[in-house]
Amino acid sequence: MAEKFSAADLKKFEETNGMPLEKAWAKVREWNLAGKNDEAAAGCREILKIFPEHPAGELLKKLKSRQKVDRLAQIEQFGENLATAATGKLEKITGKKFEKSNGFDEKIRQAKEFATTGDERFFAALSYAWILVLIPLFFWRESVFVQLHARQGLVLFVFFYFFHWVFLSVLSLLLGSHVLNFLSTFFQIFFFAFCALKAYSGKWWKIPGIYPLAQKFNF
């Protein structure tokens, strides 16, 4: 493979990376086979800096696709952990054991055939008023529309509680600035108001990334 490239470029690569191209490429493939995606991707980039036409380009594309899948898996796992934490906290507060629900999508499909009442829309909107989510969550259990928004409101409340009061508060203390807390609070107010408006308008809105977690709860 080395004969495809100029001697000057090969020498430059070896001087820059401390090893010849062939050895570097062999190392990258070794990392790839070992599942060390980050190391393999970094190696590909180093090769492509001097040899843009090198087969490392094709490997880098595959690695990026693999990394994207890995990130999605990590996000999904984070969501599962968040849902578990939320369930555990509610079980401690209420003393009730919650189980994962099955067929909530089917319940929504059937309930959509009926118009929502003003009370349902009001309490669905209340689901996005932080701790007040517990009211529609436990007192409107027969309304699928209210439960859709209440479950989503619960996941959002727990997520922002941990993110804002635990992570951002500690970070703000370390940085000596409350700008992040202010921006987070502003975003939360805007987003919760937007969600409440959707609910009050009678929308069966499934929040991307939130609904898959919300439907796992069965209260």
Buried (B, 14 or more C-beta within 10 A) or exposed (E): EEEEBEEEEBEEBBEEBEEBBEEBBEBBBEBBEEEBBEBBBBBBBBBBEBBEEBBBBEBBEBBEEBEEEEEEEEEEEEBEEBBEEBBEBBEEEEEEEBEEBEEBEEBBEEBEEEEBEEEBBBBBBBBBBBEBBBBBBEEBEEBBBBBBBBBBBBBBBBBBBBBBEEEBBEEBEEEEEBEBBEEBBEEBEEBBEEBBEBBBEBBBBBBEEBBBBBBBBBB
